[in-house]
């Protein structure tokens, strides 16, 4: 015995779910951050920023040349202090 056309034809049971996903993708807005020109001036004038940039550049050079070494004891101590000392 053969049963043909059982149930509704041409209906996609996942269509509603796909429509919901498509609607949320269209309605999502991207986050946007704007930094004022005054804040940028303060950041550039800060002596800490200059010292930090120099430190970052030195670390970049060490990493690129392969001479950067991680002090595992200092890292472990720092992690320990963070979680267990208050």
N, C-alpha and C positions, 0 to 999 in steps of 0.2 A: 504494500500500500504506500502511495506517495502523496505527501501533503504539500501542496503548492500555495504560495502566497499566504503564509501564516503570519499574522500580525500586521500592523500598519506598514505600508510600503512607502519608501521615499522619506522616511523620517530618520534624522540623525540624532540619536539620544544625547550626543555630546555637543550639539550645536549651541545650546544655551550656555554651556560652560565656555565654549570657545568665544562666544559673543561677550561674555563677562570679562574674559582675559583681554580681548581686543579693546574693550571700553576702558579698562583700567590702564592699559598701555597708552591710550590716547590722552587720558585725563591726568597722567602723572606729569608734574612739572619738575624741572631740574632746579636744584638749589643754586643760588647765585650769591656770591659774596663780593662786596665792593669795599675797597679800602680808600679812605679819603686821602686827598693830597697832603693834608696836614699830618696825617699819621705816617705817610710815606716819608715826609721830610724829617719827622722826629726819628724814624727808624734809621734813616741814612746818617743823621747827625750823632747818633748814639755811639760812644766809644766802645761799648760792649760788642756792638755789631761788627766793627772793624776787627777787633781781636778774635771774634768767633769766626769771621770769614778767613782770617789767616790760619787759624787752627784747622778749619775744614779743608782748606787748600793743601796744607801740609799732610793731612791724613789721606787726601785723595792721591797725592804723589806717592806716598808710601804704599798704598794699596795697589796702585797701577804698576809700581816697580817691583812689587812682591816682597818688600821688606817690612811690611806691617805685621807685628806680632801681638797677639792677644795675651794679656796677663790673666791667665785662668784663675789664679788665686784672688786677684783683685775683683774679678767678676763674681766669683763665688761669695766672697765676703760682702760685696754690695747687695747681692740677692738675699743673703742671709740677714743682713742688717735691715733690709726693706721689709721682710716678712716677720722677723722675730723680735726686733728691737723697736721700741716705740719712743 
